């Protein structure tokens, strides 16, 4: 059973851009209420679909370079990345069924 992986500006390229499967990047912060609401959803997605997608979390307060590079203006923002490229951008809280559907997971 997988869990979300914490990533930083330093290991983003290795953990996300070089990943061998689709990656869901959660841009979040401690003080963000909607970020805390989506956290258990991401835990469930990582646990249930970890064979299909890698879920990572990047704290925007501690890792501003990566957030800036991807134009993250509000949080939570989730980027769906594959082969180092952004495939989709999801902003705001999303319930699990809607997120799973958006990600094309089965």
MISE-533647 format. One record per residue: residue number from 1; x, y, z of N, C-alpha, C in turn. Coordinates in pm, 1 decimal, padded with zeros to 6 digits, m for minus. Example, Ala and Ser with C-alpha at 12.3 -4.5 7.8 and 13.67 -1.06 7.14 Angstrom:
// MISE-533647
{i=1, n.u=01319.0, n.v=m00569.0, n.w=00780.0, ca.u=01230.0, ca.v=m00450.0, ca.w=00780.0, c.u=01320.0, c.v=m00330.0, c.w=00780.0}
{i=2, n.u=01285.0, n.v=m00225.0, n.w=00708.0, ca.u=01367.0, ca.v=m00106.0, ca.w=00714.0, c.u=01290.0, c.v=00003.0, c.w=00787.0}
This chain:
// MISE-533647
{i=1, n.u=00083.6, n.v=m00118.3, n.w=00000.0, ca.u=00000.0, ca.v=00000.0, ca.w=00000.0, c.u=00088.3, c.v=00124.8, c.w=00000.0}
{i=2, n.u=00068.2, n.v=00211.3, n.w=m00096.7, ca.u=00149.4, ca.v=00332.0, ca.w=m00110.3, c.u=00094.5, c.v=00446.1, c.w=m00025.5}
{i=3, n.u=00182.3, n.v=00538.4, n.w=00003.2, ca.u=00146.2, ca.v=00661.9, ca.w=00073.1, c.u=00200.8, c.v=00778.0, c.w=m00008.9}
{i=4, n.u=00142.0, n.v=00898.0, n.w=00006.6, ca.u=00200.0, ca.v=01013.6, ca.w=m00062.5, c.u=00345.7, c.v=01035.7, c.w=m00019.0}
{i=5, n.u=00428.8, n.v=01074.3, n.w=m00113.5, ca.u=00570.6, ca.v=01097.1, ca.w=m00090.3, c.u=00593.0, c.v=01248.1, c.w=m00077.2}
{i=6, n.u=00668.6, n.v=01289.4, n.w=00024.4, ca.u=00701.5, ca.v=01431.6, ca.w=00039.2, c.u=00815.8, c.v=01464.0, c.w=m00056.0}
{i=7, n.u=00796.3, n.v=01568.6, n.w=m00137.6, ca.u=00902.1, ca.v=01611.6, ca.w=m00229.1, c.u=00940.3, c.v=01756.1, c.w=m00198.7}
{i=8, n.u=01059.3, n.v=01792.9, n.w=m00244.5, ca.u=01114.7, ca.v=01926.1, ca.w=m00222.5, c.u=01167.4, c.v=01980.9, c.w=m00354.5}
{i=9, n.u=01210.8, n.v=02106.8, n.w=m00351.6, ca.u=01274.9, ca.v=02163.3, ca.w=m00470.3, c.u=01394.4, c.v=02077.2, c.w=m00510.9}
{i=10, n.u=01466.1, n.v=02022.8, n.w=m00410.7, ca.u=01588.5, ca.v=01947.0, ca.w=m00437.2, c.u=01564.4, c.v=01812.0, c.w=m00504.1}
{i=11, n.u=01455.5, n.v=01741.8, n.w=m00467.2, ca.u=01435.6, ca.v=01608.1, ca.w=m00524.9, c.u=01319.1, c.v=01600.1, c.w=m00623.6}
{i=12, n.u=01262.2, n.v=01713.9, n.w=m00661.2, ca.u=01147.2, ca.v=01715.8, ca.w=m00752.0, c.u=01179.3, c.v=01647.6, c.w=m00885.6}
{i=13, n.u=01294.4, n.v=01679.5, n.w=m00943.1, ca.u=01329.6, ca.v=01620.3, ca.w=m01073.2, c.u=01336.5, c.v=01468.6, c.w=m01065.2}
{i=14, n.u=01399.3, n.v=01417.3, n.w=m00959.5, ca.u=01414.4, ca.v=01272.8, ca.w=m00943.0, c.u=01280.4, c.v=01205.4, c.w=m00914.9}
{i=15, n.u=01204.7, n.v=01259.0, n.w=m00819.7, ca.u=01080.2, ca.v=01195.4, ca.w=m00775.7, c.u=00964.7, c.v=01212.6, c.w=m00873.7}
{i=16, n.u=00962.2, n.v=01324.2, n.w=m00946.4, ca.u=00846.8, ca.v=01354.5, ca.w=m01031.8, c.u=00881.5, c.v=01347.0, c.w=m01180.4}
{i=17, n.u=00976.5, n.v=01427.0, n.w=m01222.6, ca.u=01005.0, ca.v=01435.6, ca.w=m01366.3, c.u=01064.0, c.v=01307.2, c.w=m01422.3}
{i=18, n.u=01134.4, n.v=01230.5, n.w=m01338.9, ca.u=01195.3, ca.v=01104.4, ca.w=m01384.4, c.u=01112.8, c.v=00981.8, c.w=m01346.2}
{i=19, n.u=00992.9, n.v=01002.3, n.w=m01293.3, ca.u=00909.5, ca.v=00889.3, ca.w=m01250.8, c.u=00869.8, c.v=00804.1, c.w=m01370.5}
{i=20, n.u=00851.9, n.v=00674.1, n.w=m01345.4, ca.u=00817.9, ca.v=00581.6, ca.w=m01454.2, c.u=00667.6, c.v=00560.4, c.w=m01469.2}
{i=21, n.u=00587.7, n.v=00642.3, n.w=m01401.0, ca.u=00442.5, ca.v=00636.2, ca.w=m01417.0, c.u=00384.3, c.v=00774.6, c.w=m01393.3}
{i=22, n.u=00254.4, n.v=00785.9, n.w=m01410.6, ca.u=00184.3, ca.v=00911.3, ca.w=m01389.3, c.u=00204.1, c.v=00956.2, c.w=m01244.7}
{i=23, n.u=00218.9, n.v=01089.5, n.w=m01225.8, ca.u=00240.7, ca.v=01145.3, ca.w=m01091.7, c.u=00136.9, c.v=01253.7, c.w=m01065.2}
{i=24, n.u=00077.8, n.v=01250.0, n.w=m00946.8, ca.u=m00012.1, ca.v=01355.5, ca.w=m00900.3, c.u=00065.6, c.v=01436.0, c.w=m00797.5}
{i=25, n.u=00092.3, n.v=01563.1, n.w=m00829.1, ca.u=00168.3, ca.v=01650.9, ca.w=m00740.3, c.u=00070.9, c.v=01742.9, c.w=m00667.6}
{i=26, n.u=00068.1, n.v=01733.6, n.w=m00535.9, ca.u=m00017.3, ca.v=01818.2, ca.w=m00452.6, c.u=00066.1, c.v=01933.0, c.w=m00397.6}
{i=27, n.u=00034.2, n.v=02055.6, n.w=m00440.7, ca.u=00097.9, ca.v=02175.2, ca.w=m00387.2, c.u=00011.3, c.v=02222.7, c.w=m00270.8}
{i=28, n.u=00068.7, n.v=02228.6, n.w=m00149.1, ca.u=m00009.7, ca.v=02254.2, ca.w=m00029.6, c.u=00070.3, c.v=02336.6, c.w=00071.2}
{i=29, n.u=00003.6, n.v=02374.3, n.w=00181.6, ca.u=00069.6, ca.v=02441.4, ca.w=00293.9, c.u=m00003.2, c.v=02405.0, c.w=00422.4}
{i=30, n.u=00069.4, n.v=02411.2, n.w=00534.3, ca.u=00013.5, ca.v=02375.1, ca.w=00665.6, c.u=m00112.1, c.v=02455.8, c.w=00699.5}
{i=31, n.u=m00112.0, n.v=02584.9, n.w=00668.1, ca.u=m00217.7, ca.v=02677.0, ca.w=00709.2, c.u=m00342.4, c.v=02670.5, c.w=00620.3}
{i=32, n.u=m00339.3, n.v=02591.5, n.w=00516.2, ca.u=m00446.2, ca.v=02588.6, ca.w=00415.5, c.u=m00554.4, c.v=02486.4, c.w=00452.6}
{i=33, n.u=m00674.2, n.v=02534.7, n.w=00484.4, ca.u=m00785.7, ca.v=02447.2, ca.w=00520.8, c.u=m00823.4, c.v=02347.7, c.w=00412.7}
{i=34, n.u=m00848.3, n.v=02393.9, n.w=00289.4, ca.u=m00882.0, ca.v=02299.1, ca.w=00182.7, c.u=m00771.8, c.v=02195.7, c.w=00157.1}
{i=35, n.u=m00645.0, n.v=02233.7, n.w=00182.3, ca.u=m00533.9, ca.v=02138.7, ca.w=00166.8, c.u=m00548.6, c.v=02025.3, c.w=00268.2}
{i=36, n.u=m00586.3, n.v=02061.1, n.w=00390.7, ca.u=m00606.0, ca.v=01959.1, ca.w=00494.3, c.u=m00726.6, c.v=01871.2, c.w=00461.0}
{i=37, n.u=m00827.1, n.v=01928.0, n.w=00394.1, ca.u=m00944.6, ca.v=01849.2, ca.w=00354.6, c.u=m00909.5, c.v=01746.7, c.w=00246.6}
{i=38, n.u=m00821.9, n.v=01783.7, n.w=00154.6, ca.u=m00789.3, ca.v=01694.2, ca.w=00043.7, c.u=m00683.7, c.v=01590.2, c.w=00083.2}
{i=39, n.u=m00611.5, n.v=01612.5, n.w=00193.2, ca.u=m00504.1, ca.v=01520.1, ca.w=00234.7, c.u=m00552.4, c.v=01375.7, c.w=00250.5}
{i=40, n.u=m00665.9, n.v=01349.4, n.w=00322.2, ca.u=m00709.4, ca.v=01209.5, ca.w=00333.6, c.u=m00753.9, c.v=01149.5, c.w=00200.5}
{i=41, n.u=m00803.7, n.v=01233.0, n.w=00110.1, ca.u=m00841.2, ca.v=01185.5, ca.w=m00023.4, c.u=m00715.6, c.v=01136.1, c.w=m00095.5}
{i=42, n.u=m00607.8, n.v=01212.6, n.w=m00085.6, ca.u=m00482.3, ca.v=01174.5, ca.w=m00151.5, c.u=m00421.8, c.v=01049.9, c.w=m00087.8}
{i=43, n.u=m00436.6, n.v=01036.7, n.w=00044.7, ca.u=m00391.1, ca.v=00914.4, ca.w=00113.3, c.u=m00464.7, c.v=00793.1, c.w=00055.1}
{i=44, n.u=m00596.9, n.v=00805.6, n.w=00039.8, ca.u=m00677.9, ca.v=00695.9, ca.w=m00015.7, c.u=m00637.0, c.v=00663.1, c.w=m00158.9}
{i=45, n.u=m00619.0, n.v=00766.5, n.w=m00241.2, ca.u=m00581.0, ca.v=00745.1, ca.w=m00381.7, c.u=m00444.9, c.v=00676.7, c.w=m00388.4}
{i=46, n.u=m00349.4, n.v=00722.3, n.w=m00308.1, ca.u=m00215.8, ca.v=00660.7, ca.w=m00307.6, c.u=m00223.7, c.v=00515.2, c.w=m00264.3}
{i=47, n.u=m00304.4, n.v=00488.0, n.w=m00162.3, ca.u=m00316.0, ca.v=00351.7, ca.w=m00112.2, c.u=m00385.9, c.v=00257.9, c.w=m00208.3}
{i=48, n.u=m00488.4, n.v=00309.2, n.w=m00273.0, ca.u=m00570.6, ca.v=00224.6, ca.w=m00359.3, c.u=m00517.2, c.v=00212.5, c.w=m00502.3}
{i=49, n.u=m00453.9, n.v=00319.0, n.w=m00552.4, ca.u=m00412.0, ca.v=00321.9, ca.w=m00692.8, c.u=m00261.7, c.v=00340.5, c.w=m00709.3}
{i=50, n.u=m00185.3, n.v=00309.3, n.w=m00604.0, ca.u=m00040.6, ca.v=00329.7, ca.w=m00606.9, c.u=00031.8, c.v=00254.7, c.w=m00716.9}
{i=51, n.u=m00029.9, n.v=00148.4, n.w=m00768.4, ca.u=00031.5, ca.v=00075.5, ca.w=m00879.7, c.u=00017.2, c.v=00151.4, c.w=m01011.4}
{i=52, n.u=m00079.2, n.v=00245.5, n.w=m01018.2, ca.u=m00105.5, ca.v=00320.1, ca.w=m01141.5, c.u=m00053.8, c.v=00463.4, c.w=m01138.1}
{i=53, n.u=m00046.2, n.v=00521.7, n.w=m01016.9, ca.u=m00008.6, ca.v=00662.0, ca.w=m01005.8, c.u=00072.6, c.v=00683.8, c.w=m00878.5}
{i=54, n.u=00169.5, n.v=00772.6, n.w=m00887.3, ca.u=00250.0, ca.v=00811.5, ca.w=m00771.3, c.u=00194.7, c.v=00943.7, c.w=m00720.0}
{i=55, n.u=00163.5, n.v=00948.7, n.w=m00591.7, ca.u=00111.1, ca.v=01071.7, ca.w=m00531.4, c.u=00222.6, c.v=01135.5, c.w=m00449.2}
{i=56, n.u=00251.0, n.v=01264.0, n.w=m00477.7, ca.u=00353.6, ca.v=01336.4, ca.w=m00402.8, c.u=00296.9, c.v=01467.3, c.w=m00350.6}
{i=57, n.u=00354.8, n.v=01516.6, n.w=m00240.3, ca.u=00311.2, ca.v=01640.8, ca.w=m00177.4, c.u=00429.8, c.v=01735.7, c.w=m00169.0}
{i=58, n.u=00407.2, n.v=01861.1, n.w=m00212.3, ca.u=00511.6, ca.v=01961.8, ca.w=m00206.7, c.u=00460.0, c.v=02081.8, c.w=m00127.6}
{i=59, n.u=00525.2, n.v=02111.3, n.w=m00015.7, ca.u=00486.9, ca.v=02224.6, ca.w=00068.9, c.u=00535.8, c.v=02353.6, c.w=00001.8}
{i=60, n.u=00442.2, n.v=02440.3, n.w=m00038.3, ca.u=00478.1, ca.v=02560.9, ca.w=m00113.6, c.u=00553.7, c.v=02663.2, c.w=m00029.2}
{i=61, n.u=00532.1, n.v=02661.8, n.w=00102.1, ca.u=00604.0, ca.v=02755.6, ca.w=00188.6, c.u=00752.7, c.v=02722.2, c.w=00195.0}
{i=62, n.u=00784.5, n.v=02593.4, n.w=00192.4, ca.u=00923.6, ca.v=02548.3, ca.w=00202.3, c.u=00991.2, c.v=02529.5, c.w=00067.6}
{i=63, n.u=00913.9, n.v=02526.0, n.w=m00040.5, ca.u=00967.5, ca.v=02492.8, ca.w=m00174.0, c.u=00909.3, c.v=02586.4, c.w=m00279.2}
{i=64, n.u=00941.0, n.v=02714.3, n.w=m00265.1, ca.u=00880.0, ca.v=02815.8, ca.w=m00350.8, c.u=00929.6, c.v=02812.3, c.w=m00495.5}
{i=65, n.u=01049.6, n.v=02762.5, n.w=m00518.9, ca.u=01104.3, ca.v=02760.6, ca.w=m00654.9, c.u=01020.2, c.v=02671.2, c.w=m00746.5}
{i=66, n.u=00986.0, n.v=02552.3, n.w=m00698.4, ca.u=00906.9, ca.v=02459.9, ca.w=m00780.6, c.u=00765.5, c.v=02512.6, c.w=m00800.5}
{i=67, n.u=00704.8, n.v=02564.8, n.w=m00694.4, ca.u=00570.0, ca.v=02621.0, ca.w=m00705.9, c.u=00569.2, c.v=02734.2, c.w=m00807.4}
{i=68, n.u=00669.8, n.v=02818.4, n.w=m00803.6, ca.u=00680.9, ca.v=02930.8, ca.w=m00897.1, c.u=00702.3, c.v=02880.9, c.w=m01040.2}
{i=69, n.u=00786.9, n.v=02779.3, n.w=m01055.8, ca.u=00816.6, ca.v=02725.5, ca.w=m01189.3, c.u=00689.5, c.v=02676.4, c.w=m01259.6}
{i=70, n.u=00595.3, n.v=02622.3, n.w=m01182.0, ca.u=00472.0, ca.v=02570.2, ca.w=m01240.0, c.u=00354.1, c.v=02665.7, c.w=m01226.6}
{i=71, n.u=00381.0, n.v=02790.3, n.w=m01188.3, ca.u=00276.9, ca.v=02893.2, ca.w=m01185.6, c.u=00165.5, c.v=02866.3, c.w=m01085.9}
{i=72, n.u=00199.1, n.v=02804.0, n.w=m00973.3, ca.u=00098.1, ca.v=02775.0, ca.w=m00871.9, c.u=00066.7, c.v=02904.3, c.w=m00796.6}
{i=73, n.u=m00057.2, n.v=02953.0, n.w=m00812.3, ca.u=m00099.2, ca.v=03079.9, ca.w=m00752.0, c.u=m00191.4, c.v=03059.1, c.w=m00632.9}
{i=74, n.u=m00263.3, n.v=02947.4, n.w=m00631.0, ca.u=m00352.5, ca.v=02918.7, ca.w=m00518.3, c.u=m00338.2, c.v=02771.1, c.w=m00483.6}
{i=75, n.u=m00370.4, n.v=02740.6, n.w=m00358.6, ca.u=m00358.4, ca.v=02601.7, ca.w=m00314.2, c.u=m00488.4, c.v=02557.6, c.w=m00249.0}
{i=76, n.u=m00520.8, n.v=02430.1, n.w=m00252.2, ca.u=m00439.6, ca.v=02325.7, ca.w=m00314.4, c.u=m00448.7, c.v=02329.3, c.w=m00467.4}
{i=77, n.u=m00335.5, n.v=02309.3, n.w=m00529.7, ca.u=m00328.2, ca.v=02287.6, ca.w=m00673.5, c.u=m00264.2, c.v=02151.3, c.w=m00692.5}
{i=78, n.u=m00322.7, n.v=02071.1, n.w=m00779.1, ca.u=m00266.4, ca.v=01939.6, ca.w=m00809.6, c.u=m00232.9, c.v=01934.0, c.w=m00958.0}
{i=79, n.u=m00110.3, n.v=01897.4, n.w=m00987.0, ca.u=m00068.3, ca.v=01878.6, ca.w=m01125.7, c.u=m00060.6, c.v=01729.9, c.w=m01154.8}
{i=80, n.u=m00116.4, n.v=01691.5, n.w=m01267.8, ca.u=m00104.5, ca.v=01554.5, ca.w=m01315.5, c.u=00009.2, c.v=01556.6, c.w=m01416.8}
{i=81, n.u=00114.9, n.v=01479.8, n.w=m01387.8, ca.u=00233.2, ca.v=01481.4, ca.w=m01473.3, c.u=00264.2, c.v=01341.9, c.w=m01524.1}
{i=82, n.u=00309.6, n.v=01338.9, n.w=m01648.3, ca.u=00349.6, ca.v=01212.6, ca.w=m01708.5, c.u=00466.7, c.v=01240.1, c.w=m01801.4}
{i=83, n.u=00571.2, n.v=01159.3, n.w=m01790.1, ca.u=00692.8, ca.v=01177.4, ca.w=m01870.3, c.u=00749.4, c.v=01318.3, c.w=m01855.9}
{i=84, n.u=00740.7, n.v=01374.1, n.w=m01736.0, ca.u=00796.8, ca.v=01506.1, ca.w=m01708.9, c.u=00714.3, c.v=01623.1, c.w=m01758.3}
{i=85, n.u=00597.1, n.v=01596.0, n.w=m01813.5, ca.u=00511.4, ca.v=01701.0, ca.w=m01869.0, c.u=00381.1, c.v=01711.9, c.w=m01791.0}
{i=86, n.u=00332.0, n.v=01836.0, n.w=m01775.8, ca.u=00203.2, ca.v=01858.6, ca.w=m01710.2, c.u=00091.9, c.v=01816.8, c.w=m01805.5}
{i=87, n.u=00007.2, n.v=01723.2, n.w=m01760.6, ca.u=m00105.7, ca.v=01675.4, ca.w=m01840.7, c.u=m00236.1, c.v=01744.8, c.w=m01802.1}
{i=88, n.u=m00246.5, n.v=01784.5, n.w=m01674.2, ca.u=m00368.2, ca.v=01847.2, ca.w=m01625.2, c.u=m00336.6, c.v=01925.0, c.w=m01498.4}
{i=89, n.u=m00419.4, n.v=02025.8, n.w=m01470.2, ca.u=m00404.0, ca.v=02108.5, ca.w=m01349.8, c.u=m00539.2, c.v=02114.1, c.w=m01280.7}
{i=90, n.u=m00543.8, n.v=02071.5, n.w=m01155.6, ca.u=m00667.3, ca.v=02069.0, ca.w=m01077.8, c.u=m00650.1, c.v=02163.6, c.w=m00959.9}
{i=91, n.u=m00742.2, n.v=02257.8, n.w=m00944.0, ca.u=m00730.3, ca.v=02356.6, ca.w=m00837.4, c.u=m00847.2, c.v=02342.4, c.w=m00740.7}
{i=92, n.u=m00815.5, n.v=02339.6, n.w=m00611.0, ca.u=m00918.8, ca.v=02333.3, ca.w=m00508.8, c.u=m00945.5, c.v=02191.0, c.w=m00462.6}
{i=93, n.u=m01029.1, n.v=02182.6, n.w=m00359.6, ca.u=m01067.2, ca.v=02052.6, ca.w=m00305.0, c.u=m01145.7, c.v=01972.2, c.w=m00407.6}
{i=94, n.u=m01124.2, n.v=01842.3, n.w=m00408.1, ca.u=m01197.8, ca.v=01752.7, ca.w=m00497.0, c.u=m01226.1, c.v=01622.9, c.w=m00422.3}
{i=95, n.u=m01353.4, n.v=01578.7, n.w=m00419.1, ca.u=m01382.5, ca.v=01451.0, ca.w=m00353.7, c.u=m01316.8, c.v=01335.3, c.w=m00429.3}
{i=96, n.u=m01295.9, n.v=01224.7, n.w=m00358.6, ca.u=m01222.2, ca.v=01111.2, ca.w=m00413.4, c.u=m01280.1, c.v=01060.4, c.w=m00545.1}
{i=97, n.u=m01412.1, n.v=01040.5, n.w=m00552.0, ca.u=m01469.9, ca.v=00984.4, ca.w=m00675.5, c.u=m01444.7, c.v=01075.3, c.w=m00795.3}
{i=98, n.u=m01454.1, n.v=01205.3, n.w=m00775.7, ca.u=m01430.0, ca.v=01299.4, ca.w=m00885.2, c.u=m01282.2, c.v=01300.5, c.w=m00924.4}
{i=99, n.u=m01193.2, n.v=01296.6, n.w=m00824.1, ca.u=m01050.1, ca.v=01295.9, ca.w=m00851.0, c.u=m01008.9, c.v=01168.9, c.w=m00925.4}
{i=100, n.u=m01057.5, n.v=01054.9, n.w=m00880.1, ca.u=m01026.5, ca.v=00926.4, ca.w=m00944.3, c.u=m01073.9, c.v=00928.9, c.w=m01090.4}
{i=101, n.u=m01191.6, n.v=00983.3, n.w=m01112.9, ca.u=m01246.2, ca.v=00994.4, ca.w=m01248.1, c.u=m01159.7, c.v=01086.6, c.w=m01335.2}
{i=102, n.u=m01121.4, n.v=01202.1, n.w=m01279.9, ca.u=m01037.7, ca.v=01297.4, ca.w=m01353.4, c.u=m00901.6, c.v=01236.5, c.w=m01390.8}
{i=103, n.u=m00851.6, n.v=01151.3, n.w=m01300.9, ca.u=m00720.4, ca.v=01088.9, ca.w=m01324.9, c.u=m00728.4, c.v=00967.6, c.w=m01417.0}
{i=104, n.u=m00849.5, n.v=00924.9, n.w=m01448.5, ca.u=m00867.9, ca.v=00809.3, ca.w=m01535.5, c.u=m00824.2, c.v=00678.8, c.w=m01471.5}
{i=105, n.u=m00838.6, n.v=00668.9, n.w=m01338.3, ca.u=m00798.9, ca.v=00547.3, ca.w=m01266.8, c.u=m00915.8, c.v=00449.9, c.w=m01257.7}
{i=106, n.u=m00882.5, n.v=00320.5, n.w=m01254.1, ca.u=m00986.4, ca.v=00218.0, ca.w=m01246.2, c.u=m00949.9, c.v=00117.6, c.w=m01139.3}
